[in-house]
Amino acid sequence: MKEVFKRTGALTDAPFHYCPGCTHGIIHRLVAENLEELNLLGKAIGVTPVGCAGFCQQYFNIDMQGAAHGRAPAVATGIKRALPDRFVFTYQGDGDLASIGIAEVMHAAARGENITTIFVNNAIYGMTGGQMAPTTLPGQKTSTSPFGREPSVAGYPLDMPKIIAQIQGAAYVASVSVDSPKNVLQAKKAIRQAFEYQLAGRGFTFVSVLSTCPTNWGMSPVKALEWLRENMMKNYTLGVLKDAAAQ
């Protein structure tokens, strides 16, 4: 019988623990498939911080390094500078990267560090109980904004890829989603481009992926995908925001 599908060797056999409907698993697979297709399994090092993103250390079949909350880009910088022949990426959530870690990622971009950051944005703190995050939308209810985020009090959400795209050292910045088969394919393409730019030594690359958190949003997986399309896609710019090679 002809083989039409094969599990990527870049993932371990450990079953995903993520909540039903969480799209971390999809994003893991896209990262893993690109690692395998680019023959990076023997040279890749992933760096993960605190939060749901931190659990991915047990799922990728490569060397993984834990980092303090928000500090993954700093740790990745040290690894890449010490081992410039290795392929280095960070995998971070919005509660980590856009709050305590915002200085780390912005300065890594400003320095043009030749690493890649995969940024998972579900507009909420996931693992710690659904608190308001820097990416929480105006009016969005969370455990710490039960009446909805009020911009006059809590400010406006940060569109991280738009911010990173303004930094000179960033070589490639894209914003994608994994809510549909079409968008999943686009997301894989963007991650591959970011990886290829690192291999070419072009500098810092950043891919933001809009994701769902059905548990903390208080929705079914299907409703969560609908909410992402109707709300997050209207507030966060999608597409390739910067491509230094095309400029």
N, C-alpha and C positions, 0 to 999 in steps of 0.2 A: 504494500500500500504506500502511495506517495505521501511523504511527510509535508503537511501544509502549515504546521505550527510547531515551534520548539521553544521551550523555556530558556530564557537567557541565562548563560552561565555566570553573569555578573551579580546574580542574586542567590542568596543561600536558600536552603530548603525550609527555613524557619517560617511558619505561618504568620502573616501579618496580624498584629494585635489591634490595629486601628478600628475605631468605631464604625459601624455600618454606614456606608455612604461617604465616609471620609475619602478624599481623593489623594491623600499622601501615597497610597499604594500605586495609583496610576503614575504619579510623578516619579516615584522610585523606579518603576519599570522603564520609563522613558530615559532616565539618567543611565540606568543599567544597560539598556540596549545600545545606547550611544557609546558607552565605555567599551562594550564588547565589539561593536562594529568597527571601532577605531583602533582595536587591538591594544587597549590601554589597561587591561586587567593586571598585568605584571608591573605596571609603573604608576598606577593611580593611587592617590591618597586622599581620602575624604575627611573633612573636618566638620564636626557637629557640636553645637552648644547645648543649652538646656531647653526643655520643652518637648513637644511631640516630635520635633525634628531630631532630637537627640537619640531617639530609639532606633533610628535607621542604621546605627552601627552594627546591629545584629542581622541586618538584612542584606547589606552589600558584601559581596564576596571579594573584597579588596582590603588593603590596609586602611583602618579608620582611626582617627585621633579625636578624643573628646576635648572640648574647650570650655572655659568658664562662660557664664552667661553673657552673650553678646560679643565675645572675644574671638570667634572663629576666624574672621579675616586676619587678625593679628597673628594667631597661631599658624594659619595657612601661609602668611607672609614669611614667617620664620622657616617653615618647612621648605618652601619654594626657594628661598635664598640659600639655604644650606644644601638643598638637593635640587638644583635647577633642572636636572634631567627628568625629574618626576612630574607627573600631571597632578595638579592639586586643585581641589574644589571645596567650597563650603556649601552646606545644605542648611538653611535657616528659615525659621518662621518669622511672621511679622512682629509678634510680641518681643522677640529676641533682637532681630536686626534693626527694626525701626525705632526702638526705645533705648534700652541700655547699650545696644551695639551700634547706634547710628554713627557715632564718631569713628568707630573702627572701620566700617565699610566705606564711609566717605573718604577717609584718609588713605585707605588702600586704593581706592579709585584715583584719588589725586596723585598718588605716587606712581600710578600706572603699573601696579604689581601684576605680574603675569599669572594671575589665578582667575578662577571662575566662581561666581556666587550664584547659587540657585536659591531664589527667594520665594517662599510659599506664603501667600497672602490670603488668609481666610477672615480677615477683619475682626479678629477676636483673640484673646488668650485662650488656647485650647486646654493644655494639660492642667493648668492651675485653677480652672473653674469658671472660665467664660467671662473674665473681666474685660473692660474696655481697653482696646489697644490703640496705638497711634494711627492705625488704619481703619478703625471703627467708623462707620458712616454717620453723618448727621441724622439724628432721629433713631438710630439703631439701638435697640435695647440689649443691655448686657447685665451681668450680675452687679456691676458697679455703676451702671447708668440705667436703672430700672424704668425710667421714664423716657429713655432715649438720649443719645448724645446731644448735648446742647453746645453748639460752637462758641457762644458767647462766654461759656464757662470753661469748656474743655478744649477749645480750639477746633480746627478743621483737620480732617484726615490727611496723612502724608502720602502722596503718590510717589513712592520711592524710585521707580524707574525714570520718571520725569526729572527727579532731582539728580540722580546719578548721571543721566544723559548730559547734564550741563557741565559736568566735571571733565576737564581736558584730558586727564589720564585714562578715562574710560574709552575703550576701543569699540565695544559692541554692547548695546543695551536693547533688550526686547521685553515686551509685556504680552503674555499669552494666557490662555485658559484651558482647562481640561474638562469642560462641561459637555462636550459633544465629540463624536468621532472625528469630525472635520477639525475641530480645535485641538484635539489630542495630536493629530498629525502635524499641525502647525507648531505645536509646542515642542514636539520632538525635533522638528527642523530647526527651531530657534536654539535649542540646547546643543544640537550638533554644531551649528555655526559658532556658538560661543566656545565650544570645546576645540574646534578647528583653529580658531583665532589664537587660543592659548598655545596650541601646538606650533603655530607659526610665529609665536613670540610677539604678538601685536600689543599685549598689555591686558588691562583689567576688562573682564567681560561679566555681564550681569543679566540674568534672565528671571523676571518676575512671573510667577504662575498663580493666577486666581484659583482659589481652592474653596472647598466647602467644609463646614463644621456642623453637621446636622444636630449633634448632641447638644452643643452649647447654644446653637441658634434655636433649639426647641422645635425642630422640624423633621419631617421624614426626609430620607435621602432624595426622593423625587422633588419635593417642595424646596429643598435646599438648592438644588440645581436651578430651579425656576427663579428662586430669590437671587442667586448669583447673576443670572442673565438680566433680570429686571432691575437690579440695583447696583451691583458691583461693576458690571460692564459699562454702566452709564457714568460712573464716577471715576473709573480708572482707565486711562488711555491704553488701548491695545495696539499691537503692531511693533515693528522695529523702530525704536526711538532714536537710535544712533548706530551708525555703521561707518567707522572711521575709514575703512578700506574703500568705501564707495564715495567718499567726499573728495 
